[in-house]
């Protein structure tokens, strides 16, 4: 995955789409635009929200790749991006 912010628009995730956290079906967020999500009423990016959730689950990670933990249509955003790139 290239540097820079992950672009959800490029993988077909539209504003208003619901994303599910990979380690808990009851943890969700909503896409706001191509870079930002709304998580628990706050606007942030995928990585910051994933770090919050993973911390609550007891992990003490300092870094995380948000697109590898948020899912859309039963695949992580990272998996979706890789699949779409290979389908081109």
Phi and psi in radians as a Rosetta constraint file:
Dihedral C 1 N 2 CA 2 C 2 CIRCULARHARMONIC -1.234 0.35
Dihedral N 2 CA 2 C 2 N 3 CIRCULARHARMONIC 2.903 0.35
Dihedral C 2 N 3 CA 3 C 3 CIRCULARHARMONIC -1.211 0.35
Dihedral N 3 CA 3 C 3 N 4 CIRCULARHARMONIC 2.895 0.35
Dihedral C 3 N 4 CA 4 C 4 CIRCULARHARMONIC 1.668 0.35
Dihedral N 4 CA 4 C 4 N 5 CIRCULARHARMONIC 3.024 0.35
Dihedral C 4 N 5 CA 5 C 5 CIRCULARHARMONIC -1.221 0.35
Dihedral N 5 CA 5 C 5 N 6 CIRCULARHARMONIC 2.467 0.35
Dihedral C 5 N 6 CA 6 C 6 CIRCULARHARMONIC -1.144 0.35
Dihedral N 6 CA 6 C 6 N 7 CIRCULARHARMONIC 2.322 0.35
Dihedral C 6 N 7 CA 7 C 7 CIRCULARHARMONIC -1.832 0.35
Dihedral N 7 CA 7 C 7 N 8 CIRCULARHARMONIC 1.811 0.35
Dihedral C 7 N 8 CA 8 C 8 CIRCULARHARMONIC -1.202 0.35
Dihedral N 8 CA 8 C 8 N 9 CIRCULARHARMONIC -0.528 0.35
Dihedral C 8 N 9 CA 9 C 9 CIRCULARHARMONIC -1.041 0.35
Dihedral N 9 CA 9 C 9 N 10 CIRCULARHARMONIC -0.661 0.35
Dihedral C 9 N 10 CA 10 C 10 CIRCULARHARMONIC -1.172 0.35
Dihedral N 10 CA 10 C 10 N 11 CIRCULARHARMONIC -0.314 0.35
Dihedral C 10 N 11 CA 11 C 11 CIRCULARHARMONIC -1.959 0.35
Dihedral N 11 CA 11 C 11 N 12 CIRCULARHARMONIC 0.394 0.35
Dihedral C 11 N 12 CA 12 C 12 CIRCULARHARMONIC 1.382 0.35
Dihedral N 12 CA 12 C 12 N 13 CIRCULARHARMONIC 0.348 0.35
Dihedral C 12 N 13 CA 13 C 13 CIRCULARHARMONIC -1.707 0.35
Dihedral N 13 CA 13 C 13 N 14 CIRCULARHARMONIC 2.008 0.35
Dihedral C 13 N 14 CA 14 C 14 CIRCULARHARMONIC -1.636 0.35
Dihedral N 14 CA 14 C 14 N 15 CIRCULARHARMONIC 2.722 0.35
Dihedral C 14 N 15 CA 15 C 15 CIRCULARHARMONIC -0.919 0.35
Dihedral N 15 CA 15 C 15 N 16 CIRCULARHARMONIC 2.381 0.35
Dihedral C 15 N 16 CA 16 C 16 CIRCULARHARMONIC 1.699 0.35
Dihedral N 16 CA 16 C 16 N 17 CIRCULARHARMONIC -0.255 0.35
Dihedral C 16 N 17 CA 17 C 17 CIRCULARHARMONIC -1.165 0.35
Dihedral N 17 CA 17 C 17 N 18 CIRCULARHARMONIC 2.485 0.35
Dihedral C 17 N 18 CA 18 C 18 CIRCULARHARMONIC -1.645 0.35
Dihedral N 18 CA 18 C 18 N 19 CIRCULARHARMONIC 2.304 0.35
Dihedral C 18 N 19 CA 19 C 19 CIRCULARHARMONIC -1.917 0.35
Dihedral N 19 CA 19 C 19 N 20 CIRCULARHARMONIC 2.575 0.35
Dihedral C 19 N 20 CA 20 C 20 CIRCULARHARMONIC -2.053 0.35
Dihedral N 20 CA 20 C 20 N 21 CIRCULARHARMONIC 2.398 0.35
Dihedral C 20 N 21 CA 21 C 21 CIRCULARHARMONIC -1.276 0.35
Dihedral N 21 CA 21 C 21 N 22 CIRCULARHARMONIC 2.347 0.35
Dihedral C 21 N 22 CA 22 C 22 CIRCULARHARMONIC -1.068 0.35
Dihedral N 22 CA 22 C 22 N 23 CIRCULARHARMONIC -0.466 0.35
Dihedral C 22 N 23 CA 23 C 23 CIRCULARHARMONIC -1.785 0.35
Dihedral N 23 CA 23 C 23 N 24 CIRCULARHARMONIC 0.361 0.35
Dihedral C 23 N 24 CA 24 C 24 CIRCULARHARMONIC 3.122 0.35
Dihedral N 24 CA 24 C 24 N 25 CIRCULARHARMONIC 1.888 0.35
Dihedral C 24 N 25 CA 25 C 25 CIRCULARHARMONIC -1.036 0.35
Dihedral N 25 CA 25 C 25 N 26 CIRCULARHARMONIC -0.436 0.35
Dihedral C 25 N 26 CA 26 C 26 CIRCULARHARMONIC -1.522 0.35
Dihedral N 26 CA 26 C 26 N 27 CIRCULARHARMONIC 0.063 0.35
Dihedral C 26 N 27 CA 27 C 27 CIRCULARHARMONIC -1.840 0.35
Dihedral N 27 CA 27 C 27 N 28 CIRCULARHARMONIC 2.014 0.35
Dihedral C 27 N 28 CA 28 C 28 CIRCULARHARMONIC -2.293 0.35
Dihedral N 28 CA 28 C 28 N 29 CIRCULARHARMONIC 2.884 0.35
Dihedral C 28 N 29 CA 29 C 29 CIRCULARHARMONIC -2.551 0.35
Dihedral N 29 CA 29 C 29 N 30 CIRCULARHARMONIC 2.980 0.35
Dihedral C 29 N 30 CA 30 C 30 CIRCULARHARMONIC -2.170 0.35
Dihedral N 30 CA 30 C 30 N 31 CIRCULARHARMONIC 2.319 0.35
Dihedral C 30 N 31 CA 31 C 31 CIRCULARHARMONIC -1.183 0.35
Dihedral N 31 CA 31 C 31 N 32 CIRCULARHARMONIC 2.339 0.35
Dihedral C 31 N 32 CA 32 C 32 CIRCULARHARMONIC -1.807 0.35
Dihedral N 32 CA 32 C 32 N 33 CIRCULARHARMONIC -0.825 0.35
Dihedral C 32 N 33 CA 33 C 33 CIRCULARHARMONIC -2.629 0.35
Dihedral N 33 CA 33 C 33 N 34 CIRCULARHARMONIC -2.840 0.35
Dihedral C 33 N 34 CA 34 C 34 CIRCULARHARMONIC -1.200 0.35
Dihedral N 34 CA 34 C 34 N 35 CIRCULARHARMONIC -0.311 0.35
Dihedral C 34 N 35 CA 35 C 35 CIRCULARHARMONIC -2.082 0.35
Dihedral N 35 CA 35 C 35 N 36 CIRCULARHARMONIC -0.426 0.35
Dihedral C 35 N 36 CA 36 C 36 CIRCULARHARMONIC -1.940 0.35
Dihedral N 36 CA 36 C 36 N 37 CIRCULARHARMONIC 2.637 0.35
Dihedral C 36 N 37 CA 37 C 37 CIRCULARHARMONIC -2.232 0.35
Dihedral N 37 CA 37 C 37 N 38 CIRCULARHARMONIC 2.869 0.35
Dihedral C 37 N 38 CA 38 C 38 CIRCULARHARMONIC -1.887 0.35
Dihedral N 38 CA 38 C 38 N 39 CIRCULARHARMONIC 2.109 0.35
Dihedral C 38 N 39 CA 39 C 39 CIRCULARHARMONIC -2.235 0.35
Dihedral N 39 CA 39 C 39 N 40 CIRCULARHARMONIC 2.079 0.35
Dihedral C 39 N 40 CA 40 C 40 CIRCULARHARMONIC 0.904 0.35
Dihedral N 40 CA 40 C 40 N 41 CIRCULARHARMONIC 0.726 0.35
Dihedral C 40 N 41 CA 41 C 41 CIRCULARHARMONIC 1.427 0.35
Dihedral N 41 CA 41 C 41 N 42 CIRCULARHARMONIC 0.029 0.35
Dihedral C 41 N 42 CA 42 C 42 CIRCULARHARMONIC -2.048 0.35
Dihedral N 42 CA 42 C 42 N 43 CIRCULARHARMONIC 2.506 0.35
Dihedral C 42 N 43 CA 43 C 43 CIRCULARHARMONIC -1.533 0.35
Dihedral N 43 CA 43 C 43 N 44 CIRCULARHARMONIC 2.226 0.35
Dihedral C 43 N 44 CA 44 C 44 CIRCULARHARMONIC -2.759 0.35
Dihedral N 44 CA 44 C 44 N 45 CIRCULARHARMONIC -3.078 0.35
Dihedral C 44 N 45 CA 45 C 45 CIRCULARHARMONIC -1.732 0.35
Dihedral N 45 CA 45 C 45 N 46 CIRCULARHARMONIC 3.012 0.35
Dihedral C 45 N 46 CA 46 C 46 CIRCULARHARMONIC -1.037 0.35
Dihedral N 46 CA 46 C 46 N 47 CIRCULARHARMONIC -0.734 0.35
Dihedral C 46 N 47 CA 47 C 47 CIRCULARHARMONIC -1.186 0.35
Dihedral N 47 CA 47 C 47 N 48 CIRCULARHARMONIC -0.797 0.35
Dihedral C 47 N 48 CA 48 C 48 CIRCULARHARMONIC -1.069 0.35
Dihedral N 48 CA 48 C 48 N 49 CIRCULARHARMONIC -0.761 0.35
Dihedral C 48 N 49 CA 49 C 49 CIRCULARHARMONIC -1.164 0.35
Dihedral N 49 CA 49 C 49 N 50 CIRCULARHARMONIC -0.686 0.35
Dihedral C 49 N 50 CA 50 C 50 CIRCULARHARMONIC -1.115 0.35
Dihedral N 50 CA 50 C 50 N 51 CIRCULARHARMONIC -0.672 0.35
Dihedral C 50 N 51 CA 51 C 51 CIRCULARHARMONIC -1.122 0.35
Dihedral N 51 CA 51 C 51 N 52 CIRCULARHARMONIC -0.686 0.35
Dihedral C 51 N 52 CA 52 C 52 CIRCULARHARMONIC -1.074 0.35
Dihedral N 52 CA 52 C 52 N 53 CIRCULARHARMONIC -0.872 0.35
Dihedral C 52 N 53 CA 53 C 53 CIRCULARHARMONIC -1.118 0.35
Dihedral N 53 CA 53 C 53 N 54 CIRCULARHARMONIC -0.808 0.35
Dihedral C 53 N 54 CA 54 C 54 CIRCULARHARMONIC -1.118 0.35
Dihedral N 54 CA 54 C 54 N 55 CIRCULARHARMONIC -0.584 0.35
Dihedral C 54 N 55 CA 55 C 55 CIRCULARHARMONIC -1.127 0.35
Dihedral N 55 CA 55 C 55 N 56 CIRCULARHARMONIC -0.700 0.35
Dihedral C 55 N 56 CA 56 C 56 CIRCULARHARMONIC -1.164 0.35
Dihedral N 56 CA 56 C 56 N 57 CIRCULARHARMONIC -0.460 0.35
Dihedral C 56 N 57 CA 57 C 57 CIRCULARHARMONIC -1.446 0.35
Dihedral N 57 CA 57 C 57 N 58 CIRCULARHARMONIC 0.035 0.35
Dihedral C 57 N 58 CA 58 C 58 CIRCULARHARMONIC 1.738 0.35
Dihedral N 58 CA 58 C 58 N 59 CIRCULARHARMONIC -0.003 0.35
Dihedral C 58 N 59 CA 59 C 59 CIRCULARHARMONIC -1.469 0.35
Dihedral N 59 CA 59 C 59 N 60 CIRCULARHARMONIC 2.580 0.35
Dihedral C 59 N 60 CA 60 C 60 CIRCULARHARMONIC -2.004 0.35
Dihedral N 60 CA 60 C 60 N 61 CIRCULARHARMONIC 0.678 0.35
Dihedral C 60 N 61 CA 61 C 61 CIRCULARHARMONIC -1.227 0.35
Dihedral N 61 CA 61 C 61 N 62 CIRCULARHARMONIC 2.475 0.35
Dihedral C 61 N 62 CA 62 C 62 CIRCULARHARMONIC -1.575 0.35
Dihedral N 62 CA 62 C 62 N 63 CIRCULARHARMONIC -0.384 0.35
Dihedral C 62 N 63 CA 63 C 63 CIRCULARHARMONIC -2.363 0.35
Dihedral N 63 CA 63 C 63 N 64 CIRCULARHARMONIC 2.703 0.35
Dihedral C 63 N 64 CA 64 C 64 CIRCULARHARMONIC -2.733 0.35
Dihedral N 64 CA 64 C 64 N 65 CIRCULARHARMONIC 2.666 0.35
Dihedral C 64 N 65 CA 65 C 65 CIRCULARHARMONIC -1.796 0.35
Dihedral N 65 CA 65 C 65 N 66 CIRCULARHARMONIC 1.732 0.35
Dihedral C 65 N 66 CA 66 C 66 CIRCULARHARMONIC -0.873 0.35
Dihedral N 66 CA 66 C 66 N 67 CIRCULARHARMONIC -0.785 0.35
Dihedral C 66 N 67 CA 67 C 67 CIRCULARHARMONIC -1.078 0.35
Dihedral N 67 CA 67 C 67 N 68 CIRCULARHARMONIC -0.291 0.35
Dihedral C 67 N 68 CA 68 C 68 CIRCULARHARMONIC -1.507 0.35
Dihedral N 68 CA 68 C 68 N 69 CIRCULARHARMONIC -0.124 0.35
Dihedral C 68 N 69 CA 69 C 69 CIRCULARHARMONIC -2.045 0.35
Dihedral N 69 CA 69 C 69 N 70 CIRCULARHARMONIC -0.345 0.35
Dihedral C 69 N 70 CA 70 C 70 CIRCULARHARMONIC -1.647 0.35
Dihedral N 70 CA 70 C 70 N 71 CIRCULARHARMONIC 2.398 0.35
Dihedral C 70 N 71 CA 71 C 71 CIRCULARHARMONIC -2.076 0.35
Dihedral N 71 CA 71 C 71 N 72 CIRCULARHARMONIC 2.634 0.35
Dihedral C 71 N 72 CA 72 C 72 CIRCULARHARMONIC -2.455 0.35
Dihedral N 72 CA 72 C 72 N 73 CIRCULARHARMONIC 2.238 0.35
Dihedral C 72 N 73 CA 73 C 73 CIRCULARHARMONIC 0.899 0.35
Dihedral N 73 CA 73 C 73 N 74 CIRCULARHARMONIC 0.870 0.35
Dihedral C 73 N 74 CA 74 C 74 CIRCULARHARMONIC 1.114 0.35
Dihedral N 74 CA 74 C 74 N 75 CIRCULARHARMONIC 0.376 0.35
Dihedral C 74 N 75 CA 75 C 75 CIRCULARHARMONIC -2.476 0.35
Dihedral N 75 CA 75 C 75 N 76 CIRCULARHARMONIC 2.599 0.35
Dihedral C 75 N 76 CA 76 C 76 CIRCULARHARMONIC -1.172 0.35
Dihedral N 76 CA 76 C 76 N 77 CIRCULARHARMONIC 2.763 0.35
Dihedral C 76 N 77 CA 77 C 77 CIRCULARHARMONIC -1.074 0.35
Dihedral N 77 CA 77 C 77 N 78 CIRCULARHARMONIC -0.613 0.35
Dihedral C 77 N 78 CA 78 C 78 CIRCULARHARMONIC -1.128 0.35
Dihedral N 78 CA 78 C 78 N 79 CIRCULARHARMONIC -0.804 0.35
Dihedral C 78 N 79 CA 79 C 79 CIRCULARHARMONIC -1.070 0.35
Dihedral N 79 CA 79 C 79 N 80 CIRCULARHARMONIC -0.729 0.35
Dihedral C 79 N 80 CA 80 C 80 CIRCULARHARMONIC -1.078 0.35
Dihedral N 80 CA 80 C 80 N 81 CIRCULARHARMONIC -0.773 0.35
Dihedral C 80 N 81 CA 81 C 81 CIRCULARHARMONIC -1.093 0.35
Dihedral N 81 CA 81 C 81 N 82 CIRCULARHARMONIC -0.800 0.35
Dihedral C 81 N 82 CA 82 C 82 CIRCULARHARMONIC -1.114 0.35
Dihedral N 82 CA 82 C 82 N 83 CIRCULARHARMONIC -0.721 0.35
Dihedral C 82 N 83 CA 83 C 83 CIRCULARHARMONIC -1.093 0.35
Dihedral N 83 CA 83 C 83 N 84 CIRCULARHARMONIC -0.801 0.35
Dihedral C 83 N 84 CA 84 C 84 CIRCULARHARMONIC -1.129 0.35
Dihedral N 84 CA 84 C 84 N 85 CIRCULARHARMONIC -0.630 0.35
Dihedral C 84 N 85 CA 85 C 85 CIRCULARHARMONIC -1.159 0.35
Dihedral N 85 CA 85 C 85 N 86 CIRCULARHARMONIC -0.646 0.35
Dihedral C 85 N 86 CA 86 C 86 CIRCULARHARMONIC -1.353 0.35
Dihedral N 86 CA 86 C 86 N 87 CIRCULARHARMONIC -0.386 0.35
Dihedral C 86 N 87 CA 87 C 87 CIRCULARHARMONIC -1.406 0.35
Dihedral N 87 CA 87 C 87 N 88 CIRCULARHARMONIC -0.297 0.35
